[in-house]
Amino acid sequence: MLHIKSIPAFNDNYIWLIKNSDNRCAVVDPGDAEPVLDYLNQHDLKLEAILITHHHHDHIGGIAELVRQHPEVNVVGPASEPVPTLTHEVKAGDQIELFGEVFLVLGLPGHTNGHIGYVGDAKLFCGDVLFSAGCGRVFEGTMEEMYSSLNKICALPEETEVYCAHEYTAANIAFALAVEPDNDLLRQYRDKVNRLRGQNVPTIPTSIRQEKWVNPFLRTDQASVIKSVSNRTGKTDPLSIFTALREWKNEF
């Protein structure tokens, strides 16, 4: 059984720490080494692996110092992205073992060209592709790639816990409500998120099931979403709806 702990970094990043029962651990996307090192020291943990989803600095900035202090650590990341000090390059379809659990590497391009995710033990670590009630910006890839990546995530079992890398939920809900003002489940989720954030409690992990209820980027086949955005493009096919949504969100 793996235990997950969020380590806050910067303004709204989460570095995910994956711990097993005998105090060995891995971290996902350590943009900053200091809060990770503090947590390892406080809880007497041995860092065995670093998992990277993509090359943006707020996800890799802490690698060098972590490797310096833990020279035996295995640094796993996308083969096609410029990530320093990788010891284990992976690509879509590969598998890695982590504390007795097998994780599949998903190819999730769109935000960056070589973005990957890791899914195993009913958990998904998806970097900046899917957020709660939102999705990542399309920086290097195409809208089609991002849409395809989200569909790939959508096909996972609904109980899969989703560990994304940012606390963007409240802002994403504001946009989602502009798209679907009559979505009762979304309004209920807004109230829950407001309570959590009022107590400074993370809204992550979310789940695939939850996101199918509230996330407009996963609901491009729903009449309410189509109606809301089709007048911006005149098109009603899912990719055009997704593209219009993402462009609307960019300026929201």
N, C-alpha and C positions, 0 to 999 in steps of 0.2 A: 504494500500500500504506500503510495507516494503522497507526501504532504506538500502543499504549495503555500508559500508566504510571499506577500507583496512587499517589496522594498521601494519606497517612494524615492524618486530622483528628480532633480530640476523642478520645474513648476508642476508638471502633470504626467511625468513618465512613471511607469512601473517596471522595475527589474524583478523578474519572477525567480524565486529560489525554490528549487525542487529538492526535497529532502526525503531520504529513506529512513528506516528505523534504527540504523546504527551510526547516525551522525555524519554520513557522507552526503554530499549535495552537489547540485549543478545550478548554474544561473543562466537566465535567458536575457540576451540583449543588455549587457551591462554598460550603459552609456557613461557611468561614473563609477570609479572603483571604490571611493571612500565609504559610501553607505553600505556597500557589500562587505568590505573588509571589517567595518564596525560590527555588522551583524554576525559574520563568521566568528569574530573574536568573542562577542558576547555569548554566543551559544555553542562555542567550542566545536565548530563544524569543519570538516575537511572538504575543500573544494576539489572535485574531481573532473568537472566538465563545464565548459561554457558553450552555450548554443546561441548561434547568431542567425537572425532571419534576413537581414539586409544591411547594406553598407553605410547607412546614414549615421552621422557622428553621434547623435544622441542614443544610438544603440551599440556602438562599438568603442566609444571614447575611453572606457575603463579597462579594455582588454590588456593593454600593455602593462599597466601597473599590477593587475591581477596575476598575469603570467610571471612578472618579476618576483612577486611574493609567493607564488605557487607554481614553480617551474615545471612541475609534473603534470599540470592541468591539460586536459584534452580540449582543444578549441575546435569546435565543429561549426561549419558554416557553408554558405553557397559557393560552389566552385566557380561560378561565373561572375562573382562580384569582388570588388577590391577591398577585401577584409584582411587586415594584417595578422600575421602569426597564426594562421589556420594550421592545425595539425591534422585535420580530418575534413577533406572537402567532400561535400555531398551534393546530390542533384535529385530532381523529382524521381520518385520511385525507389530511392534507396531506403534502407532501414538502419536504425541505430538501436543499440541496447542501452538502457539507462536503469541501473539498479534492478535488473530482472524484468523490466518492462520493455517491450519492443515499440519503438516509435517509427512511424512512416513519415518520410519527407514528402511534403506536398509542394509542387511547383505552383507558386501564386504570383505570377508577374502582373504588372500594372502600376503599382506604386513605384517600384524599381524593376529593372529588366529581369533580375535574377532572384527576386524575392521568393523565399520559401517559408513553409510552416512545418511544424512538427505535431503529429497527432498520435496519441497512444494513451492507454490507461483511461480512456473516455475523457481525455483532455486535449485541447488544441491550443498551441502557442502560435499565434498568427501575426505577430508584429504589428504592422500598420496597414493591413489589408481590410479586415473587418473590425469595426468598433461597435460598441453597444449603441444601437439606433443610428449608426452611421457607417461610413467606410473611408478608406484613405484617399488622399488626392492622387490623381494620375500624373506622376512626374515624368517617368522615363518610358513607360509602356504606352499602350493604347487603351481607349475606353473598352474596346472589345476584349482585350486581355483581362482587364479588371473585372468586367462583367462575368467572364468565364471563370476567373478565380473565385469570385463570390458564389457562383453556381456550384463550384467544386466543394466549397465549404458547406453550402446549403444541403448537399447530398449526404453529409455525415449524419450519424444517428442524432436524433433530436435532443437526447439527454447529454450530449457532449458538452462539457464545460469549455467556455471560450475565454482564454487569457490573452487579451490584447495589450498593447504596450502604453496606452494613454488613458487618462481619466478625462474623456471628452463627452461623457454621457449626457450631462445636463444641457450642454450647448447643442448636442445632436438632437435631443428630444425637442428643443425649441424649433429646429428646422423640420423635424418629422411632423410636428403638430401643424406647421404651416402647410405641409403636403396633405396630411390627413387629420383635419381638425375634429372629425367626428369618430375617430378611432377610440372607443372606450377603453380598450386594453392599454393603449398608449397613454391615455390620460391617467389611468391608474398607475402605470409605470412612472410617469412624471412625479406623482405624489410620493411614491416609494423612494425614488431617486432623491427628491428634495429632502426627505427625512434623513436618508443615509448621509448625504453631503452636509446637512446641518449638524450631524454628529461627527463629521470628518471621517466617515467610514467609506471605504472603496465601494464602487458600484460593480466592480469586476471581481470574480468572473461572472459572465452572463452565460446563457446557453443557446444552442441552435434553436430550440423551441421558442424561447423568449424572443429571439431576434426575428423569427418568422412572424411573430405577432406585431412587432413594433417598428421594425427597421425598414424604411421605405425602399432602400437599395436591394432588399431581399423580397420586395412586394411589387415588383414591376409588372406582375401579371394580375394584380388586383384592380378592380374597376375604379375604386376610389383614387388610387395612385395614378392610373392612366388618365382619368378625367382631369385630375389636378395639373398634370404636366403636358398633356397632349396639345393643349392650346398654345404652348410655347414653341412647338415644332410642327404641329399638324400631322405628326406621325404617331402610330400607336403600337408599333412592334416593340418587343421588350428591350432590345439594345438601344433603340432611339429614346425610349422612356428613361432608361438608365442614364444615357448620355445627358439628356436634358436635366435630369435630377442632379447629376454630379456638377454640371455647369451652374445650375441654380444655387447649389450649396456653396460653390466657390465664391459667389458674390453675396451670400446671405449675411 
